[in-house]
């Protein structure tokens, strides 16, 4: 919850008697702590109508008729400010107070616990199901004896089903569960404490190109990415199933990557060099999507922004973000499916930390460090608890599932 709006009144006292029918003025909006320009601030009149929005330089153009008027300056990262403007004297600069100065930033530490210490299983994949877990696990040295286990909140087995093929559990944007194998991907349904696999089977290549590419669903909208120019240009589209129309949400381009792309043919003379360049220099633009209520949230790390859109694709707000410039930042995004909280992942010498992102300020407000567990895998957060897989032994694939609280 945001705090109560702090309202500061800037009184512009009339010092002259000359009046004009209409006057245009430019007001600079700046951060009270850093003096940086504030972009994307909405200016409302007192009836609640949007008059204008500050540009990339933090400037707003105001048209003032004779006399005075009140406006409200609103931005998700700052406390609201109400200005009483007078045509004879207008402020050239207005400083906005960041909300973050009232947020406590702290680190949480604790010891993760093994969720199934009394069971001789090694977990290859898992998904959250209500308060329990769906596990794909196998006994030691018996990879061919994989089994699906539906567990309750106390980690007791509700039902199990042998599954002989290796695979990865996957939840699509609509909430349906799948198990993806090397050749085929099969649906997984949980009905009345039963596990039903294979009512739908899709070739995995087709699955990856279709269902798996849809990143988000809100109402009848399906959001999906499309990469171009060696993955240095990302277009986000959304398809409305009711209207049967596809629209562009946003496009993001890595300028440096596009410049490098123009000369790559000079240095890459064979397929090996091209693959090496793809791995080292042309990784795909990283800009995950999330949901906040009925809004789409785009983490545009290329442009240092967290951007909000309504379901029509209209941009409603934007927050500056910079935590991804840390050398420890990893291209992993996590959203708690139950609480909606969003998290970034950092790694230093193999030790991971998970930072909660405040969507109102674009800053990390809480960090959970996972000590003594180097190189963990498949990190998730569910209902305020952090889950991950960890290899207690050096043997490949011998992983246990651990949990620790985030709060």
C-alpha positions in Angstrom: 0.0 0.0 0.0 1.2 3.4 -0.8 1.2 5.9 2.0 -1.3 8.7 2.3 -0.7 11.3 -0.3 1.5 14.1 1.0 0.2 17.3 -0.4 2.4 20.4 -0.7 1.0 23.7 -1.7 3.0 26.1 -3.8 1.3 29.4 -3.6 1.9 31.8 -6.5 1.1 35.2 -5.1 -0.2 37.7 -7.6 2.1 40.7 -7.7 0.7 42.7 -10.6 -2.6 43.7 -12.1 -1.9 43.0 -15.8 -4.1 40.1 -17.1 -3.8 38.1 -20.2 -6.4 36.0 -21.9 -4.2 32.9 -22.2 -0.7 32.1 -21.2 1.6 29.1 -22.0 4.4 28.3 -19.6 6.9 25.5 -19.2 7.5 23.9 -15.8 10.5 21.7 -15.0 9.8 18.7 -12.8 12.8 17.4 -10.9 13.6 14.8 -8.2 14.0 16.5 -4.8 16.9 14.2 -3.9 18.8 13.8 -7.1 17.7 16.9 -9.2 17.1 14.5 -12.1 14.2 15.3 -14.4 11.0 13.4 -13.7 9.5 11.9 -16.9 6.0 10.4 -17.3 4.4 12.5 -14.5 0.7 13.1 -15.1 -0.8 16.6 -14.7 -4.4 16.6 -13.6 -6.9 19.4 -13.2 -9.0 19.4 -10.1 -11.8 17.5 -11.9 -9.5 14.6 -12.4 -8.9 15.0 -16.1 -5.3 14.6 -17.4 -4.0 17.8 -18.9 -0.6 16.7 -20.0 2.4 14.5 -19.2 6.0 15.5 -18.6 8.3 14.7 -21.5 11.7 12.9 -21.5 13.3 16.0 -20.1 10.9 16.3 -17.3 9.1 19.4 -18.8 5.4 20.1 -19.0 3.6 22.7 -21.0 0.7 24.4 -19.2 -1.8 26.7 -20.7 -3.3 29.0 -18.1 -6.2 31.3 -18.7 -6.8 34.6 -16.8 -6.8 34.2 -13.1 -5.6 31.1 -11.2 -6.0 27.3 -11.4 -5.0 24.3 -9.3 -3.3 21.2 -10.8 -2.2 17.9 -9.3 1.2 16.4 -10.3 1.1 12.6 -10.0 3.8 10.0 -10.5 4.0 6.4 -9.1 7.5 7.1 -7.8 6.7 10.4 -6.0 4.3 11.9 -3.5 1.5 13.8 -5.2 1.9 17.6 -5.3 -0.8 20.1 -5.7 0.1 23.5 -7.3 -2.0 26.7 -7.2 -0.9 28.6 -10.3 -1.4 32.2 -11.1 -1.1 33.7 -14.6 1.2 36.5 -13.4 3.7 34.3 -11.7 4.5 30.7 -12.6 7.1 28.4 -11.0 9.9 27.4 -13.4 10.9 24.3 -11.4 8.9 22.0 -9.1 10.7 19.5 -7.0 8.9 16.1 -6.3 9.5 14.1 -3.2 10.3 10.4 -3.9 8.2 7.9 -2.1 11.3 5.8 -1.5 12.6 8.0 1.2 9.9 6.5 3.5 10.6 2.9 2.5 12.8 0.7 4.6 15.4 -1.2 2.7 16.7 -4.3 4.5 18.2 -7.7 4.0 16.6 -10.9 5.2 18.7 -13.9 6.0 17.7 -17.3 7.1 18.5 -21.0 6.7 16.7 -22.9 3.9 15.0 -26.1 4.8 14.8 -29.3 2.8 11.2 -29.9 2.0 11.4 -33.7 1.6 14.3 -34.8 3.9 12.6 -38.2 4.7 12.0 -39.1 1.1 14.6 -40.7 -1.2 13.8 -38.6 -4.2 15.7 -36.2 -6.4 13.7 -33.4 -8.0 14.2 -32.5 -11.6 11.2 -30.1 -11.9 8.4 -28.6 -9.8 5.4 -26.3 -10.0 3.2 -24.7 -7.3 -0.3 -26.0 -7.0 -2.4 -24.0 -4.5 -0.6 -24.5 -1.2 1.2 -27.7 -2.4 3.7 -28.7 -5.1 3.7 -30.9 -8.2 7.1 -32.6 -8.4 8.8 -34.5 -11.1 11.2 -36.7 -9.2 13.2 -40.0 -9.3 15.0 -42.3 -6.9 18.8 -42.2 -6.7 20.5 -43.6 -9.8 17.2 -44.4 -11.5 16.5 -41.6 -13.9 14.3 -43.9 -15.9 11.9 -44.2 -13.0 10.6 -40.6 -12.9 7.3 -40.1 -11.1 4.9 -37.2 -10.8 4.0 -36.5 -7.2 1.2 -34.2 -6.1 2.1 -32.9 -2.6 0.0 -31.2 0.0 1.1 -28.2 2.1 2.7 -30.5 4.6 4.7 -32.3 1.8 2.7 -35.5 2.1 1.9 -37.3 -1.1 -1.7 -36.9 -2.3 -1.3 -38.9 -5.5 1.5 -40.1 -7.8 1.8 -41.2 -11.4 4.9 -42.9 -13.0 6.3 -41.0 -15.9 9.0 -42.8 -17.8 10.2 -39.9 -20.0 12.5 -37.1 -18.9 10.9 -33.8 -19.1 10.2 -30.3 -17.6 7.0 -29.1 -15.9 5.6 -25.9 -17.5 2.7 -23.7 -16.7 1.4 -21.6 -19.6 0.0 -18.1 -19.5 -3.6 -19.5 -19.1 -2.5 -21.6 -16.0 -2.6 -25.0 -17.8 0.2 -27.4 -16.8 2.3 -29.3 -19.3 5.3 -31.7 -19.2 7.7 -30.9 -22.0 9.8 -33.7 -23.4 12.5 -33.8 -26.0 10.0 -34.7 -28.8 6.5 -34.1 -27.4 4.8 -32.0 -24.8 1.8 -33.5 -22.9 -0.9 -31.8 -20.9 -1.1 -32.5 -17.2 -4.5 -32.1 -15.4 -5.2 -32.4 -11.7 -8.8 -33.4 -11.1 -10.2 -34.7 -7.9 -6.8 -35.8 -6.5 -5.9 -37.5 -9.8 -3.1 -36.8 -12.2 -4.1 -37.1 -15.8 -1.4 -36.9 -18.4 -1.6 -36.8 -22.2 -5.2 -35.7 -23.1 -3.4 -33.2 -25.3 -0.1 -33.9 -27.0 1.8 -31.3 -29.0 5.2 -31.7 -30.8 7.7 -29.9 -28.5 9.0 -27.8 -31.4 5.5 -26.6 -32.2 4.8 -26.0 -28.5 7.9 -23.8 -28.1 6.9 -21.8 -31.1 3.3 -21.3 -30.0 1.9 -21.9 -26.5 5.3 -21.4 -24.7 5.9 -18.0 -26.3 2.8 -16.4 -24.8 4.2 -14.7 -21.7 1.0 -13.2 -20.2 -2.8 -13.4 -20.3 -5.1 -10.7 -18.9 -8.8 -11.1 -19.7 -9.0 -11.9 -23.4 -5.6 -10.5 -24.2 -2.6 -12.7 -24.9 0.9 -11.0 -24.8 3.8 -12.5 -26.7 7.3 -11.3 -28.0 8.8 -11.3 -31.4 12.5 -10.9 -31.9 14.3 -9.4 -34.9 17.7 -8.3 -36.1 19.7 -11.1 -34.3 17.5 -10.7 -31.1 18.5 -7.1 -30.7 15.1 -5.8 -31.4 12.0 -6.9 -29.5 8.4 -6.3 -30.4 5.7 -7.1 -27.9 2.3 -7.8 -29.3 -1.0 -8.7 -27.8 -3.8 -10.6 -29.4 -7.4 -10.0 -28.3 -9.3 -13.2 -28.5 -12.7 -11.4 -28.4 -11.9 -8.9 -31.2 -9.6 -11.4 -33.1 -7.1 -8.6 -33.5 -3.4 -8.3 -32.9 -1.8 -5.0 -31.8 1.7 -3.8 -31.0 2.2 -3.1 -27.3 5.8 -1.8 -27.4 9.1 -2.2 -29.3 12.5 -2.2 -27.6 15.9 -2.1 -29.3 19.4 -2.5 -28.0 21.2 0.3 -29.9 24.7 -1.0 -29.2 23.7 -4.5 -30.3 22.3 -3.1 -33.5 25.5 -1.2 -34.3 27.6 -4.3 -33.6 25.3 -6.3 -35.8 26.2 -4.1 -38.8 29.8 -5.2 -38.7 29.6 -8.8 -37.5 30.0 -10.2 -41.0 33.6 -8.8 -41.0 34.7 -10.8 -38.0 32.6 -14.0 -38.3 33.9 -16.2 -41.0 32.3 -19.5 -40.0 29.4 -21.0 -38.1 31.4 -21.6 -34.9 32.4 -17.9 -34.8 28.8 -16.9 -35.4 27.5 -19.1 -32.6 30.2 -17.8 -30.2 29.1 -14.2 -31.1 25.5 -15.0 -30.5 26.3 -16.4 -27.1 28.7 -13.6 -26.0 27.5 -10.4 -27.8 24.0 -10.9 -29.1 22.0 -12.3 -26.3 18.3 -11.5 -26.7 16.9 -8.3 -25.3 15.8 -9.0 -21.8 12.4 -7.3 -21.0 10.1 -9.5 -19.0 6.3 -8.9 -18.6 4.3 -9.1 -15.4 0.8 -8.4 -14.3 -0.3 -5.9 -11.6 -4.1 -6.0 -11.2 -5.4 -5.3 -14.7 -2.3 -3.6 -15.9 0.6 -5.0 -17.9 4.0 -4.2 -16.4 7.0 -4.2 -18.8 10.5 -4.3 -17.3 12.3 -2.4 -20.0 15.8 -2.8 -18.9 17.3 -1.4 -22.1 15.7 2.0 -21.4 16.0 1.8 -17.6 12.3 1.9 -17.1 9.4 -0.1 -15.6 6.4 0.8 -17.8 2.7 0.3 -17.1 0.0 -0.3 -19.8 -3.8 -0.7 -19.6 -5.5 -3.6 -21.5 -6.0 -1.4 -24.5 -2.2 -1.0 -24.8 -2.2 2.6 -23.6 0.8 3.6 -21.5 -0.4 4.8 -18.1 2.8 5.3 -16.1 6.6 4.8 -16.1 9.1 4.4 -13.3 12.9 4.8 -13.6 14.8 1.6 -12.6 18.6 1.1 -12.3 19.1 -2.0 -10.1 19.9 -4.1 -13.2 23.1 -2.2 -13.8 24.6 -4.2 -10.9 27.4 -6.5 -12.0 25.7 -9.3 -10.1 22.3 -8.9 -11.9 21.1 -12.1 -13.6 18.6 -12.2 -16.4 16.0 -14.0 -14.2 12.6 -12.5 -13.4 10.3 -14.0 -10.7 6.7 -13.1 -9.9 4.9 -14.5 -6.9 1.8 -16.0 -8.5 -0.2 -15.6 -5.3 0.8 -12.2 -4.0 1.9 -10.5 -7.3 5.2 -9.3 -5.9 8.1 -9.1 -8.4 11.7 -10.1 -7.8 15.1 -9.7 -9.4 17.9 -12.2 -9.0 21.6 -11.3 -8.2 24.5 -13.7 -8.0 28.0 -13.1 -6.4 30.5 -15.9 -6.5 27.8 -18.5 -7.0 25.7 -17.2 -4.0 22.3 -15.9 -5.0 20.2 -13.0 -3.6 16.6 -12.3 -4.5 15.5 -8.7 -4.4 11.9 -7.6 -4.2 11.1 -4.8 -6.7 8.9 -1.9 -5.5 6.8 -1.1 -8.6 6.0 2.3 -7.3 9.7 3.4 -7.1 11.6 1.0 -9.4 14.0 0.2 -6.5 14.9 -3.0 -4.6 13.3 -2.7 -1.1 14.0 -6.1 0.3 16.8 -8.6 -0.3 16.9 -12.3 0.6 20.3 -13.8 0.6 20.6 -17.6 0.2 23.8 -18.5 2.1 25.8 -21.7 1.9 23.9 -22.9 -1.2 26.0 -22.1 -4.3 24.6 -22.3 -7.8 21.0 -23.0 -7.0 18.5 -23.6 -9.8 14.9 -23.1 -10.7 14.2 -20.3 -8.2 10.6 -19.3 -7.5 8.6 -17.4 -5.0 5.1 -18.4 -3.9 3.0 -16.8 -1.2 6.0 -15.1 0.4 8.2 -18.2 0.4 11.3 -18.8 -1.7 11.8 -22.2 -3.4 14.8 -23.6 -5.3 16.6 -26.7 -6.3 20.1 -27.5 -5.0 22.6 -30.4 -5.6 23.7 -31.6 -2.3 26.1 -34.0 -4.0 28.3 -33.4 -7.0 26.5 -36.0 -9.2 24.6 -34.5 -12.0 20.8 -34.2 -11.6 20.8 -35.2 -7.9 18.8 -32.1 -6.6 16.7 -31.6 -3.6 14.0 -28.9 -3.2 14.5 -26.3 -0.5 12.3 -23.5 0.9 12.9 -20.4 3.0 10.7 -17.4 4.0 11.0 -14.1 2.1 9.4 -11.9 4.8 
